Amino acid sequence: MDRITDSHNEMKTHRSTSMISNARALLFAILAASLSLAQAAGEALPEQLQQIESLQRRADKLAFGELGANNYHLAKARSWLDLALGEYHENEGIGIVPSAIEQAESLLDALEKKQTGISMDTPQQLPGSETVRPDLWNKIAALKKNDKFSCGQRPIAEAEIQLVWAGHEKLESGWEHAQSYARSAEDLIYEAQASINGCTPVIERITMSTDALFAFDQTTLATPSLPLLDRLADRIKKINALEEVMLVGHTDRLRSDGHPERNQLISEQRAESIRQYLIGKGIPADKIHTSGAGATQPIVECSTRMSKAKQAECLQPNRRVEIILRGAK
């Protein structure tokens, strides 16, 4: 019986994820068609469609960057845009569409500015909608308070917007039209709960400057850096149920030899040097994974009009290794 239940639950989770993915793909296809038609006719897009297209580009840049598509606030912004685009093509250009665009833009602005403490509150209704399924909103509120919330953050965000969308459909056309959105929200809530139940969360993120670990353009650990790594090893050993240590190397964009591709190699080799040192300090090798991002994920941008020395000083925060620890304290 448990196997049958597990199989059914997996099907529900897969269905909910597929529904959102397919709906988003369809909406993107509609937007692409609108763009192509406008370009072919030499016409400008309507203002709201321009806004949605511009915001989707910004959201995609964040999703494929350091932030990642699973981020709660980004997933919510993208879902607001799905709602806006879907209802725009249903001739709902007033009311819920501008409100959804405003919600998405506010979130994207905050994410691009790397603001901390972004509110996780979601309006249960917008102009042109009403609150539906308070039982599901209560389940979402409980999940958002869960210690492992980060493991289910994307489907939680998507479920919230599906419920707002259901409220719009109910007000506009009755519950029959709203049911599919409410069912999608239910499935997403189940997906989030399943992800949380099977989750080993990130328990700590540490950033270390590679200037303190390596000499310029070198991948061998500098001797003065070893006490720093000894302390890191001690912190890792205090994790009772260690699942993973992820080491991600980063460089700045500066190269004096005209070979920017070497930044990628250096970032990988530096992460591997730290991995080997931690293994030597007793951290299990199979728990430590490495990657290099080169100069593709800068924290700061600095003017190229500065002298090279000033640029190097300004870009210092980009020269780093990020350590992500997963497990239980």
Secondary structure, 3 states (H helix, E strand, C coil): CHHHHHHHHHHHHHHHHHHHHHHHHHHHHHHHHHHHHHHHHCCCCCHHHHHHHHHHHHHHHHHCCCCCCCCHHHHHHHHHHHHHHHHHCCCCCCCHHHHHHHHHHHHHHHHHCCCCCCCCCCCCCCCCCCCCCHHHHHHHHHHHCCCCHHHHHHHHHHHHHHHHHHHHHHHHHCHHHHHHHHHHHHHHHHHHHHHHHCCCCEEEEEEEEHHHCECCCCCCECHHHHHHHHHHHHHHHCCCCCCEEEEEEECCCCCCCCCCCHHHHHHHHHHHHHHHHHHHCCCCHHHEEEEECCCCCCCCCCCCCCCHHHHHHHCHHHCEEEEEEECCC
